[in-house]
């Protein structure tokens, strides 16, 4: 498949870096014009790295390797010749060039309004099944009882400290 496993892994990891970026190239944008705009700031990072070529059919013969190059634009955007893809973690690029980049699905999910219900609301809501409400109430009772026990123990500890300090003060005044 590949003559050098380490070279394959470098290529693979660079591709994974692009796929994990918060902002990635849109499928219909042309990166060549972006590169032309930033030509003095494009640095070759990994040239002609090996990567398997995926066949369009279901044959199991040894697939030839294809060569993939990576470039770094202004030390902030990673571009690959494979599938004409690019990615960045810098929101400025998304804001400056919205025609080239889209938000990752992970960021899009974070921006969606939450559909979760507050536990206190759920315990009193008629829309929550009674069995679920009962479980939530029992969990809350146990949780708050543990907290109350903890705070009761701490209060007893502090009362003991206070008594010790008051005793020491009396001894100092005598």
C-alpha positions in Angstrom: 0.0 0.0 0.0 2.7 2.5 1.0 6.5 2.2 1.1 6.8 4.2 4.2 4.4 3.9 7.1 5.7 7.0 8.8 5.1 9.1 5.6 1.6 7.7 5.3 0.9 8.6 9.0 2.1 12.2 8.5 -0.2 12.6 5.5 -3.1 10.9 7.4 -2.6 13.2 10.5 -2.5 16.3 8.4 -5.7 15.4 6.7 -7.3 14.6 10.1 -6.1 18.1 11.3 -8.1 19.7 8.5 -11.2 17.6 9.2 -11.1 18.5 12.9 -10.9 22.3 12.3 -13.7 24.5 13.5 -13.9 26.2 10.1 -13.5 24.2 6.9 -13.6 24.9 3.2 -17.0 24.9 1.6 -17.4 22.3 -1.2 -18.1 24.9 -3.9 -15.4 27.4 -3.2 -12.3 27.7 -5.2 -9.2 27.8 -3.0 -6.9 28.9 -5.9 -8.3 32.4 -5.7 -7.8 32.5 -1.9 -4.2 31.3 -2.4 -3.6 33.9 -5.1 -4.8 36.6 -2.6 -2.4 35.3 0.0 0.4 34.2 -2.3 3.3 35.7 -0.3 2.2 34.0 2.8 1.8 30.4 1.5 4.4 28.0 2.8 4.8 24.4 1.6 4.4 22.1 4.6 4.4 18.5 3.2 4.9 17.9 -0.5 3.8 14.7 -2.3 3.0 12.7 0.8 1.6 9.2 0.0 -2.0 8.3 0.5 -4.1 5.4 -0.9 -6.2 6.1 -4.0 -9.7 4.9 -3.5 -11.2 2.9 -6.4 -14.7 3.7 -7.7 -15.5 0.0 -8.0 -15.5 -2.9 -5.5 -12.3 -4.6 -6.7 -9.8 -5.7 -4.1 -6.6 -5.3 -6.1 -3.7 -3.3 -4.8 -4.6 0.3 -5.2 -2.0 2.8 -6.5 -0.9 5.6 -4.3 -1.7 9.2 -4.9 0.5 12.1 -3.9 -0.9 14.7 -1.5 0.6 18.1 -0.7 -0.2 20.4 2.2 0.4 24.2 2.4 0.1 26.6 5.3 -1.5 30.0 4.6 -0.3 32.7 7.0 0.4 30.0 9.6 -3.3 29.7 10.1 -5.0 27.8 7.3 -4.0 24.3 6.4 -4.7 23.4 2.7 -4.5 20.0 1.1 -4.5 19.1 -2.6 -6.5 16.0 -1.8 -10.2 16.7 -2.4 -9.2 20.4 -2.5 -9.8 20.8 1.3 -8.7 23.3 3.8 -9.4 24.1 7.5 -8.6 26.6 10.2 -9.3 27.1 13.9 -9.2 30.9 13.5 -12.7 32.5 13.3 -11.3 35.6 11.6 -10.8 33.6 8.4 -14.5 32.5 8.5 -15.6 36.1 9.1 -13.2 37.5 6.4 -13.9 34.8 3.8 -17.3 33.4 4.4 -17.5 32.2 0.7 -14.6 29.9 1.4 -15.3 28.5 4.9 -18.2 27.1 6.8 -18.5 26.2 10.5 -17.9 22.7 11.5 -20.9 20.6 12.6 -19.5 20.6 16.2 -19.7 24.4 16.3 -23.1 24.4 14.7 -24.4 22.1 17.3 -23.1 24.3 20.1 -25.0 27.3 18.7 -28.4 25.4 18.7 -30.7 26.4 21.5 -30.8 23.9 24.3 -33.8 21.6 24.6 -33.0 20.4 28.0 -35.3 21.0 31.0 -34.0 22.2 34.3 -34.3 19.5 37.0 -36.5 21.6 39.3 -38.8 22.4 36.4 -39.0 18.7 35.4 -39.9 17.7 39.0 -43.0 19.9 38.9 -43.9 19.7 35.2 -47.1 17.8 34.4 -45.5 17.0 31.0 -42.9 14.8 32.6 -44.1 11.2 33.4 -44.8 10.6 37.1 -42.2 7.8 37.4 -39.5 10.1 36.0 -40.6 12.9 38.3 -40.4 10.5 41.3 -36.9 9.4 40.3 -35.7 13.0 40.0 -37.2 13.9 43.4 -35.5 10.9 45.1 -32.2 11.7 43.4 -32.5 15.3 44.6 -33.3 14.3 48.1 -30.3 12.0 48.3 -28.0 14.7 46.8 -29.2 17.4 49.2 -29.1 15.1 52.2 -25.4 14.3 51.4 -24.7 18.0 51.1 -26.6 18.7 54.4 -24.6 16.0 56.2 -21.4 17.3 54.8 -22.2 20.9 55.9 -23.4 19.7 59.3 -20.1 18.0 59.8 -18.2 21.1 58.7 -20.3 23.3 61.0 -19.5 21.0 64.0 -15.8 21.2 63.0 -15.9 25.0 62.9 -17.8 25.2 66.2 -15.0 23.1 67.8 -12.4 25.5 66.3 -14.3 28.5 67.6 -14.4 27.0 71.1 -10.6 26.3 71.0 -9.9 29.9 69.9 -12.3 31.3 72.5 -10.5 29.2 75.2 -7.1 30.4 74.0 -8.3 34.0 74.1 -9.5 33.6 77.7 -6.1 32.1 78.7 -4.3 35.0 77.0 -6.4 37.6 78.9 -5.8 36.0 82.3 
